[in-house]
Amino acid sequence: MFTHLLSKAIQRRKLRIALAVLAVVMGASIASTLLSISFDINDKMGRELKSYGANILLLPKDEGTFINESELYKVKTIFWRHNILGYSPYLSDTVRIKDSEIVLSGTYFEEEIRVPGFKKSFIGERKAEEKEASLRTGVKTVAKWWKVEGEWPGSEEVLAGISAAEKLNIKQGDFIWVDFGNNNATYKVSGILSTGGDEDNQIIAQLRDVQKLFNRQGMVDRVIVSALTTPEPQEKIDPSRLPPEEYEIWYCTPYISSIMLQIEEVIDANAKPIRQVADNEGKLLRKFEGLMFLITAIAMIAASLGVSATMTTTIFERRKEIGLMKAIGADGIQISHLFFGEAIIIGAVGGTIGIVIGSVLARMVGLWVFNAVVNPSLLSVLVSGILSIGVALLGSLLPVKRAVEIEPSIILRGD
């Protein structure tokens, strides 16, 4: 009986139902679009932000000591190894060129690193087994903002920072004589480097050439690491005070602090966040998420108001029908079930159509705005569907309350 009444009510008021469905479709499509983007684009935005700077700095544990270059591959063996996008080690000291003191730094420009296969157990009995792999890394990966006028250096070639080149009066193609204590070497200037940072005042060479000149083979004095991270919680967490269950959750979440701890577990070095990059990245991602959810909330409220307006009109038109139903014995619960049933159907149909439209829009927005393919997740689909039915029910609350309060004696008398 209930199903029959519900079916007949929908058939007799197709236009009203269609208007309510349209309101839900508009809200659901916007919600689905923004939720899909918000859930999927954070990783892509994080990767894009990493192109503007590494976010972890590794330093020797003791002053005057160095980090072993041969251990650096181990950053790709930690629990969050796939979140390590790249790294670049440095070895720097002051040298003499043309009677001027200049900092000479060695680093990777684009290096192929072999990562041996390994088996490892992590906290909570988690185990990892990886086959031998390779990693192409260096400043071309972690410092994409470097601008080189000329060519990237090969063996026994250097980049001259734009300020250093002006100070030494050198240009691309020149040869420079470098003195370091009793050691010396000749390098060709392959290009002029501009970074807007300290590198503009330095000479940059291949790491192995600098290690040879300084007689520090296999040693580096710092390493910058680019890691894909999740913004830290607002409240500062002290891992040492966490109970085992919470510690495992923290350890298995890609916070910058947990990734740094995991790096320190495999490399004899102190890991520190490059705060300017890490903090700004977290703030930007949180603001982006907040904006997406705010717009979603506004869209769903608008959809709820649309449903409410349609249901109010419907109940006004059906007030005599409602009065008659109550006169023959229907109570308020049965009346409310009938209209809430309509609302659920409106929410389900509108939500389904809106999710399909939102999935298409999400891919289009991802390509147009973020230059990345956004794939709707199961979570975004479920949330959008629940929100669609929820706003339809919410928009029906006040109209249904008025329907329940209708007095059959007054309505049937025509007062």
Secondary structure as UniProt FT lines:
FT   HELIX           2..12
FT   HELIX           14..50
FT   TURN            51..52
FT   STRAND          56..59
FT   TURN            63..64
FT   STRAND          67..68
FT   HELIX           69..77
FT   TURN            79..80
FT   HELIX           81..83
FT   STRAND          84..97
FT   TURN            98..99
FT   STRAND          100..107
FT   STRAND          111..115
FT   STRAND          118..121
FT   HELIX           123..125
FT   STRAND          127..130
FT   STRAND          133..137
FT   HELIX           139..142
FT   TURN            144..145
FT   STRAND          147..150
FT   TURN            155..156
FT   STRAND          157..161
FT   HELIX           162..168
FT   TURN            172..173
FT   STRAND          175..180
FT   TURN            181..182
FT   STRAND          183..194
FT   HELIX           198..201
FT   STRAND          202..206
FT   HELIX           207..214
FT   TURN            217..218
FT   STRAND          219..220
FT   STRAND          222..227
FT   HELIX           239..241
FT   HELIX           244..251
FT   HELIX           256..266
FT   STRAND          270..273
FT   HELIX           275..317
FT   HELIX           319..327
FT   TURN            328..329
FT   HELIX           332..369
FT   HELIX           378..404
FT   HELIX           408..413
//
